[in-house]
Amino acid sequence: MHEGLLSIGKMAALNRISVSTLRLYDEKGLLKPCYTDPETGYRYYDINQNARLDMIVYMKELGMSLAEIGQVLQKEDISLIEEILSRKNEQLHQQIRELKERHDAVERAILSIERYRKSPVTGTFSLEYIDRRYTWGIPCGSNFYDDDVHSYERLLRRLRLKLEEEGFAQIHSYNIGTSITQADFEADRFTAAQIFIFTGRREQRGEDSAGMVESGMYACVYLDNYDDEIAYARRLRAFCQENGYRIAGDYICEVMTGFNVFDSDPRSMFLRLQVPVSFQK
């Protein structure tokens, strides 16, 4: 009865798949053997069934699940394949976007750690060209400069909740910035205006909260103690005045890297205080 047919082992070897895979396809109704020996239960296949098996393998490689493949084979509707693949295509694009976001975040983390390793001692001033950066953030609401680091932590929690609502990955929320308007900074008023993340690219989500920090020359100072920010921000302003630099935008405190490897309070941070400057020609 099974003369000229292929045993399940030969069918598997011919198509470079496992016997267990063929059994699974049989159980799922995707590829039934053309003959099953009633006495032994051995499965046998016709070589012409390779065409259907090739289609199953092809759809699997396109990312379709066995359930989706079974649905297509049952309905024999080519438009259903197109519909399923359109959904798969969008899923793949989303995964690519997420991987790009993660890749950007990893690169920023590497650069931040490298900058930390190579940075001058706390309190050293520098003049740096910084490329354009994209941000996404929220108004501070309350002024954490009037309180202690716990007020900052509460604000950071609020930002992360908002980021989660907008579909941002958690990995974004480790490169944080806070800002003070140019007017307040020059008037020695430490009133927090915004807290934000650096995204690495223009974000379409929650566009009202998206922003951009222009490229340009920045007067900077690095430090590793959150409690010293105000004192060093004042020194940064004095540094600009002493060198004839004109402040040309908002002050930013950027958390380059956090090093909370051990349980400690307050949060350990490596900060870059920065303000854009222009020069008299």
N, C-alpha and C positions, 0 to 999 in steps of 0.2 A: 504493500500500500504506500510505503514511503520511499519507494524506489525512485531515484532521480531527484529526490529532495535533499535539502541540507539539514544536517543535525544542528541543534542549537549551538554546539561547540564550533562547528565549521562556519555557521552563519556569523558568529561572534568574531572568529579569527579573520574571516574574509573582510569584515567591516572595521576591524581594529577596535572593537568595543568588548566589554565583559559579558559573560553569560548572565550575570546577575542583572545587568542593565536590560538585556532582552527579556528576562523574566519580569522585571519591573514594567516594561512597556506592555507586556502581555496583561499584567494585572490592572494597569491603568486603561486598557482598551485602546492603546495607541497602535500597537502592532501585534495582532494575533497570529500565532503560527497557523499555517494552512492545514496542518494535520497534527493531531496529538494521539499518540498510541494509547488506546484504551487500557491495555494491560500494563504497560510500563510507565505511562505518563510522559514519555519523552516527547519533546516538541520538535517539529520539523518545519522548515521554511522553503518556499519556492524562491529561486534566485530573482524572480521578477519583483519580489517584495523589497528588494534593495532600493527601489525608487522611493517607496514610502519611507523607508528607514533614512535615506539621504535627506528627505524633506524634514523629518523629525530632528535630525542632527543639525540641519541648517537653521531651523527655527530656534533650537536651543542656543546655538552660537549667536543668534541675534538678541539673545537675552530673554526669550519667552519662557515662561514656566511650563511644566508638563500639563497643568490644568488648562492653560491658555492654548497650548498645542492641541490638546484633546478637543477643546471647543471648536477650533478651526477645522480639524479633521472631521469632526462630527457634522458640522454645518456645510462643509465644502464650499466656503464663501471666501473668495480672494479679498473682498473688501474688508472682511473681518481682520485679515492679516494686516492690512494697511492701517486699520483703526488701532489695533494693538501696538503695532510698531511706532505709530505716531506718539502714543503714550510713552513707550519705551524711549523714544528719541528725546522727549522733554525731560524724562527722568535722568537720562544720561547728561543732558545739558546742565541740569541742576547739580548733578554730582561733580561735573567739571568745574562749575562755578564754586562749589564748596571746596573742592581741592585747590583751586586757585587762591581762594581766601586763606586756606590753611597754609599754602605754600608762601604767600605773601607774609603771613604772620610769623612763620618760622624764619624767613629771611630777616624780618625786622628784629626778631629776638636774637638771632646770631649777630647782627650788626650792633645791637644794643650791648650785648655782652662783650663784643670785641672793643667797642668804644669805652666800656667800663674798664677793661683791662689796660687800655692804652691811654686812658684819660689822665690829665694832670692832677695834682693833689687838690683837695677841696679848697675852693676860694680862688683858683687860678682863672683869670678872665681871658676870653678869646674872642676873635672876630671871625665868623664862619659864614660861608655861603651854604644855605640850606635849600634843597629843592622844594618845589611845590608839594604840598601835602593836603590830603582830603580828610575831613573830619565828620563825625556824626555825634551830636550831643544834645544836652538839655540845659535850660537855665538852672543856675544853682539854687535859686529860691531863697535859701538862707545863706548867710555869710559864715563859712566855716573858719575864717580867720579870727572871728570873735570868740571862738571856742577852742577846743583841743582836737587832737587827731580823731577822736571818736565822732565828732561832727562830720569830718571828712569821710569816715567809714560809712556813716549812714547815707551820705550823699552818693557814695560809690555804689552802695547796695541799690539805691533808687535808679541809678543809671543802668545797672546790670539788669534790673527787672524790665526797664524800658527796652533795652536791647533785645532781651528775650522775646518781648511782645512783638518786636519788629522782625524777628527771625534771624538775628545775628548769632553767630556761633560764639560760645564763651571765650574762645581763644582771642577774640578781638579786644576783650576788656582788660588786657594786661598792659597795654601801651596807652596810658591815660594822660590827658592834658587838662589843665584848668587855666582859665584866662581872667585877666583884669583889663578893663577898657583902657585905652591910651590915656584918656583924660584923667581917670582915677589914678593910674600909675604915676603920671607926671605930677599929680597933686598930692601924692603920698597917701592916697586913700586905698587901703587894701580891702576892696569889696569884690568878692568872687562873682564873676559874671556868668561863666558857663563851665560845665564839665563835659568832656567829650573823649571819644576814642579817635585814634589815627587809623583810618581804614586802608590806606595805601592806594585807593582808587575812588572815583566818584560813585556814590551809592544812590540807587534809585528808590530804596525803601525809606519811607518817612522823609520825603524830600524837604519838608519844612525844617527838619533838624540837621540836614546835611550842610556842610560848609567847606571852605577851602582856605588854607593858609598859603599866601603867595610866596613864591621863591624870592630869595634876596639875601642881603647881608644881614646877619644877626649878631648882636653883642650877646655873649653867653657867659655863664659861669656854672660850674658843676659843683654839686655837693651831695653828701650822703646822709643828711640828717633832716627829716621833715621839719623839725622844730626850728631849724635855722633859716627857713625860706625867707621870711620877711626881712631879716637882717641882711641876707645876701642879695635880696632883690633891691634893697636900698643902695647897697654897694654897687650893684649893676647900673642903677640909674646914675650914681655919682661917676662911675667909670665912663659912661657915655658923655656926661657933661664935661668931664676933665679932658676928654679927647676930641671934643667938638663934634660928636656924633649927634645927629638929630633923630629923635625917636619918631618912627614912621608907622607905628601900628600898635596893636594890643600886646601886652605882656603875656607870656605863656610860661607856665611851669609844667614841664613834661616829665612824667615818670618813665625813665628809660628802661629800668629793670627793677624788679623787686626780688629780694633775696631772703624770703622767709622760709629758710630751710629748716630752722628749728622753731619750737614754740617760743614766741617772744611778743612783747607788747611794749612799745608801739610797732607798727609795720616798718620794716626796713626798706628803704628806697634809695635808688640812685637817681638824682634829679638833674635836669638841665634847665636852668632858668634862662630865658631868652627874650629878646625884644628886637624887632626889625629896626634898622637904622639906615639913614641916608647921609650923604656927605655934601658939604659945600664945595663947589668946584672953584 
